[in-house]
Amino acid sequence: MKIVVVGAGAMGLRYGVLLQEVGNDVQFVDTWEPNVAAIQKNHGVEVTRDGENPHLVNVAVRYPEEYHGEPDLVIVFIKDMHTVEVMERCKHFLGENTYVLTNQNGYGGAEYIAQFVDRKKIIAGTAMVATVMKGPGKVDFVGKRGAGHVHIVKMEGGPDPFIYKVADEMEKALMHPTVQTDYMGTVWTKLVFNSVVNTLCTLMNIKMGEFAAYKNAEEMSRKLIYEAYEAIDAEGIQMEVNRDELVKQIMFVSEVSNPLHYPSMHQDMTTNRPTEVDYINGAIVRLAEKHGLKAPYHSMLVDLVHLKEASRKYEEESVKQG
């Protein structure tokens, strides 16, 4: 399969490298200049797994304007707020038969992509995989080979032969894909998961296991999930699991699967990048308001994350003065 990965960051590199290893023709396009420069200079990306065994994997990366092929599949891993801007730069290689897959964290990425691609050719979904960008041209795959799983789903229409072809390639790469049939239920289940762990770990500057170790972690998770489900139920979205099952998932993944992992929002916060809180907790607030409901817990978390973003300048000033 001819694949272009848009966004050679943590998750884009993980998907691309794994799919390249099983024989697919994978190219990367990226807009982060230090990253492009580092990968081109080194003729590849430095990959570690759980911080060990650094080795160079040969990958090809260029800026969007420099790629002129017509791929079978475009995999998009960019921040939700940058989707339209980057897709505008990529639209010249989106052919009539090109499918686009996105496993972005929040809600909105696929809708933005639909401005450029037929909704029936968009594959959305979720990834329960932890990966960390260690710097330009350096990525750490968290977990043993074959760890985690992926859900993929057509944005519109039922599963077609191409989505099963994508699933076959993912299975070869030990990504453990599942083809789902309900776009909204699939995306919102992961979004609510992220609205707890991503946000609280970011605010407290802690790993997932440290969150799970707190005596009231389960009750905090329950409050946030129940509040989110009130809005989701009002919208008529059929979630993959019920409220209490999602609480159990959060605790299990935090305590057992990825206890040493800092979520992606934390990575953005500590590297002075904008977070996706408006597309995660903020999406829950907007959905609640749409139905005349309130989501005070999630609304407060949105404000707290933005306050923490704004406060980074004071930390920088303190470092300079110190």
C-alpha positions as CSV (number, residue, x, y, z in Angstrom):
1,M,0.0,0.0,0.0
2,K,1.2,3.5,-0.9
3,I,0.9,5.6,2.3
4,V,1.7,9.2,3.2
5,V,1.8,10.1,6.9
6,V,1.0,13.8,7.6
7,G,2.7,14.7,10.8
8,A,5.9,13.0,11.6
9,G,5.4,13.4,15.4
10,A,5.0,10.7,18.0
11,M,2.0,8.9,16.8
12,G,2.6,9.6,13.1
13,L,6.0,8.1,13.3
14,R,4.8,5.0,15.2
15,Y,2.1,4.2,12.7
16,G,4.4,5.0,9.7
17,V,7.4,3.0,11.0
18,L,5.3,0.0,11.9
19,L,3.5,0.0,8.6
20,Q,6.8,0.5,6.7
21,E,8.3,-2.5,8.5
22,V,5.7,-4.8,7.1
23,G,6.3,-3.8,3.5
24,N,4.2,-0.7,2.8
25,D,5.6,2.2,0.8
26,V,5.5,4.9,3.5
27,Q,6.4,8.6,3.0
28,F,6.2,11.3,5.7
29,V,5.3,15.0,5.3
30,D,5.7,17.4,8.2
31,T,5.6,21.1,8.9
32,W,7.8,21.2,12.0
33,E,11.0,22.6,10.6
34,P,13.5,21.3,13.3
35,N,12.0,17.8,12.9
36,V,12.2,17.8,9.1
37,A,15.8,19.1,9.3
38,A,16.9,16.5,11.8
39,I,15.4,13.5,10.0
40,Q,16.8,14.6,6.6
41,K,20.2,15.2,8.1
42,N,20.3,11.8,9.8
43,H,18.6,10.0,6.9
44,G,16.1,8.6,9.3
45,V,14.5,8.8,12.8
46,E,16.0,7.6,16.0
47,V,13.6,5.1,17.6
48,T,13.7,3.7,21.1
49,R,11.3,1.4,22.9
50,D,10.7,2.2,26.5
51,G,13.8,4.4,26.3
52,E,16.1,1.5,25.3
53,N,17.9,0.3,22.2
54,P,18.2,3.5,20.2
55,H,18.5,2.8,16.5
56,L,18.1,4.7,13.3
57,V,15.1,3.8,11.1
58,N,15.4,5.0,7.5
59,V,12.3,7.2,6.7
60,A,11.7,9.8,4.0
61,V,10.3,13.2,5.1
62,R,9.6,16.4,3.3
63,Y,7.3,19.4,3.5
64,P,3.8,19.0,2.1
65,E,4.5,21.1,-1.0
66,E,7.4,18.8,-1.9
67,Y,5.4,15.6,-2.2
68,H,3.6,15.0,-5.5
69,G,2.5,11.4,-5.5
70,E,-1.0,10.0,-5.3
71,P,-1.1,7.7,-2.2
72,D,-3.7,5.1,-1.5
73,L,-3.9,6.2,2.1
74,V,-3.1,9.4,3.9
75,I,-2.7,9.0,7.7
76,V,-3.2,12.3,9.5
77,F,-1.6,12.9,13.0
78,I,-1.6,16.6,13.6
79,K,-3.2,18.7,16.3
80,D,-6.9,19.4,15.8
81,M,-6.4,23.2,15.8
82,H,-3.9,22.9,12.9
83,T,-5.9,20.5,10.7
84,V,-7.3,22.9,8.2
85,E,-4.1,24.8,7.7
86,V,-2.0,21.6,7.1
87,M,-4.6,19.9,5.0
88,E,-4.7,23.0,2.8
89,R,-1.0,22.4,2.2
90,C,-1.6,18.7,1.4
91,K,-4.7,18.9,-0.8
92,H,-2.8,18.6,-4.1
93,F,-1.9,14.9,-3.3
94,L,-5.4,13.9,-2.3
95,G,-6.6,12.0,-5.3
96,E,-10.1,10.8,-6.2
97,N,-9.3,7.3,-4.8
98,T,-7.3,8.4,-1.8
99,Y,-8.6,7.5,1.6
100,V,-7.7,9.5,4.7
101,L,-7.3,8.0,8.2
102,T,-7.1,10.0,11.3
103,N,-6.8,8.8,14.9
104,Q,-6.5,12.4,16.4
105,N,-7.3,12.7,20.1
106,G,-10.2,15.1,20.2
107,Y,-13.4,15.7,18.3
108,G,-13.3,17.8,15.2
109,G,-10.3,16.6,13.2
110,A,-12.3,14.3,10.9
111,E,-14.9,17.1,10.4
112,Y,-12.1,19.5,9.3
113,I,-10.7,16.8,7.0
114,A,-14.2,16.5,5.4
115,Q,-13.6,19.9,3.9
116,F,-11.1,18.3,1.6
117,V,-12.1,14.7,1.3
118,D,-15.4,12.9,0.7
119,R,-16.7,11.7,4.1
120,K,-17.1,8.2,2.7
121,K,-13.3,8.1,2.2
122,I,-12.5,9.2,5.7
123,I,-11.5,6.6,8.3
124,A,-11.6,7.8,11.8
125,G,-11.0,6.0,15.0
126,T,-8.9,5.7,18.2
127,A,-5.6,4.4,19.4
128,M,-4.8,3.0,22.8
129,V,-1.1,3.4,22.2
130,A,1.5,5.4,24.1
131,T,4.3,7.2,22.2
132,V,6.5,10.1,23.1
133,M,8.4,12.5,20.9
134,K,11.8,13.0,22.6
135,G,12.9,15.8,20.4
136,P,13.4,16.5,16.6
137,G,14.0,13.3,14.9
138,K,13.7,11.2,18.1
139,V,10.7,9.1,19.1
140,D,10.1,6.5,21.9
141,F,7.6,3.7,21.5
142,V,6.1,3.0,24.9
143,G,5.3,-0.7,25.6
144,K,6.5,-4.0,24.1
145,R,6.0,-4.7,20.5
146,G,2.4,-5.4,19.9
147,A,1.2,-3.4,22.9
148,G,-2.0,-1.5,22.6
149,H,-4.8,-1.6,20.0
150,V,-6.5,0.5,17.4
151,H,-10.1,1.0,16.5
152,I,-10.9,2.2,13.0
153,V,-14.3,3.2,11.6
154,K,-15.7,4.8,8.4
155,M,-16.9,8.4,9.1
156,E,-19.9,7.7,6.8
157,G,-21.3,4.5,5.5
158,G,-20.5,1.0,6.6
159,P,-17.2,-0.9,6.4
160,D,-15.9,-1.3,2.8
161,P,-13.1,-3.4,1.3
162,F,-10.5,-0.7,1.7
163,I,-10.9,-0.3,5.5
164,Y,-10.5,-4.1,5.8
165,K,-7.3,-3.8,3.7
166,V,-6.0,-1.1,6.1
167,A,-6.9,-3.4,9.0
168,D,-5.0,-6.3,7.4
169,E,-1.8,-4.1,7.1
170,M,-2.2,-3.0,10.7
171,E,-2.6,-6.5,11.9
172,K,0.6,-7.5,10.1
173,A,2.2,-4.6,12.1
174,L,0.8,-6.0,15.4
175,M,-1.3,-2.9,15.9
176,H,-4.3,-5.1,16.7
177,P,-7.0,-3.2,14.8
178,T,-10.7,-3.6,15.2
179,V,-13.1,-2.4,12.5
180,Q,-16.0,-0.6,14.1
181,T,-19.4,0.4,12.6
182,D,-20.4,3.5,14.7
183,Y,-18.3,6.6,14.0
184,M,-19.6,8.8,16.8
185,G,-19.6,6.1,19.5
186,T,-16.0,5.1,18.7
187,V,-14.6,8.7,18.7
188,W,-16.5,9.9,21.7
189,T,-15.6,6.9,23.8
190,K,-11.9,7.7,23.4
191,L,-12.5,11.4,23.8
192,V,-14.2,10.9,27.2
193,F,-11.3,8.6,28.3
194,N,-8.8,11.4,27.3
195,S,-10.9,14.0,29.1
196,V,-10.0,12.4,32.4
197,V,-6.5,11.1,32.2
198,N,-5.0,13.5,29.7
199,T,-6.3,16.6,31.5
200,L,-5.7,15.6,35.1
201,C,-2.2,14.3,34.5
202,T,-1.3,17.5,32.6
203,L,-2.6,19.8,35.4
204,M,-0.9,17.8,38.1
205,N,2.3,17.1,36.2
206,I,2.1,13.4,36.9
207,K,2.2,10.1,35.1
208,M,-0.8,7.9,34.6
209,G,0.2,5.5,37.3
210,E,0.6,8.3,39.8
211,F,-2.9,9.4,39.0
212,A,-4.2,5.9,39.6
213,A,-2.4,5.7,42.9
214,Y,-4.4,8.6,44.3
215,K,-7.1,7.4,46.7
216,N,-9.9,9.3,45.0
217,A,-8.8,8.8,41.4
218,E,-11.7,6.5,40.6
219,E,-14.3,8.8,42.1
220,M,-12.8,11.8,40.2
221,S,-13.0,9.7,37.0
222,R,-16.6,8.8,37.8
223,K,-17.7,12.4,38.2
224,L,-16.2,13.5,35.0
225,I,-17.5,10.5,33.0
226,Y,-21.0,10.7,34.4
227,E,-21.1,14.4,33.5
228,A,-19.9,13.7,30.0
229,Y,-22.4,10.9,29.5
230,E,-25.3,13.2,30.3
231,A,-24.5,15.3,27.3
232,I,-23.7,12.3,25.1
233,D,-27.0,10.6,26.0
234,A,-28.8,13.8,25.1
235,E,-27.2,13.7,21.7
236,G,-28.2,10.1,21.2
237,I,-24.6,8.8,20.8
238,Q,-24.2,5.1,21.5
239,M,-21.0,4.7,23.3
240,E,-18.8,1.5,23.1
241,V,-19.1,0.9,26.8
242,N,-21.3,2.2,29.6
243,R,-20.2,4.7,32.2
244,D,-18.9,2.3,34.9
245,E,-17.1,0.2,32.3
246,L,-15.2,3.3,31.1
247,V,-14.3,4.1,34.7
248,K,-12.8,0.7,35.0
249,Q,-10.9,1.1,31.7
250,I,-9.4,4.3,32.8
251,M,-8.2,2.8,36.1
252,F,-6.8,-0.3,34.4
253,V,-4.9,1.5,31.6
254,S,-3.5,4.0,34.1
255,E,-2.5,1.5,36.7
256,V,-1.5,-1.6,34.6
257,S,-1.1,-0.8,30.9
258,N,0.7,2.6,30.9
259,P,1.6,3.6,34.5
260,L,4.9,5.3,33.5
261,H,3.4,7.3,30.6
262,Y,2.8,11.1,30.5
263,P,-0.3,11.6,28.2
264,S,0.0,13.7,25.0
265,M,-1.5,16.8,26.5
266,H,1.2,16.8,29.1
267,Q,3.8,16.5,26.4
268,D,2.4,19.6,24.7
269,M,2.2,21.5,28.0
270,T,5.9,20.8,28.9
271,T,7.2,21.7,25.5
272,N,5.3,25.0,25.4
273,R,2.9,24.0,22.7
274,P,-0.9,24.7,22.7
275,T,-2.9,21.8,24.1
276,E,-6.0,20.2,22.6
277,V,-8.2,20.8,25.7
278,D,-10.7,22.7,23.6
279,Y,-11.2,19.6,21.4
280,I,-11.5,17.2,24.4
281,N,-13.0,18.7,27.5
282,G,-14.2,21.7,25.5
283,A,-16.1,19.4,23.1
284,I,-18.0,17.9,26.1
285,V,-18.9,21.4,27.3
286,R,-20.2,22.5,23.9
287,L,-22.2,19.3,23.5
288,A,-23.8,19.8,26.9
289,E,-24.7,23.5,26.1
290,K,-26.2,22.4,22.8
291,H,-28.8,20.4,24.8
292,G,-29.4,23.0,27.5
293,L,-27.2,21.2,30.0
294,K,-24.1,22.3,32.0
295,A,-20.8,20.5,32.4
296,P,-19.2,22.4,35.3
297,Y,-16.4,19.9,36.0
298,H,-15.2,19.8,32.4
299,S,-15.7,23.6,32.0
300,M,-13.4,24.2,35.0
301,L,-10.8,21.8,33.6
302,V,-10.7,23.8,30.3
303,D,-10.1,27.0,32.2
304,L,-7.5,25.4,34.4
305,V,-5.5,24.0,31.5
306,H,-5.7,27.4,29.7
307,L,-4.5,29.1,33.0
308,K,-1.6,26.7,33.1
309,E,-0.8,27.4,29.5
310,A,-0.8,31.2,30.2
311,S,1.3,30.7,33.4
312,R,4.2,29.2,31.4
313,K,5.5,32.7,30.6
314,Y,5.9,33.4,34.3
315,E,8.0,30.2,34.7
316,E,10.2,31.3,31.8
317,E,10.6,34.7,33.4
318,S,11.5,33.1,36.7
319,V,14.2,31.0,35.0
320,K,15.7,34.0,33.3
321,Q,15.8,36.0,36.6
322,G,17.2,33.0,38.5
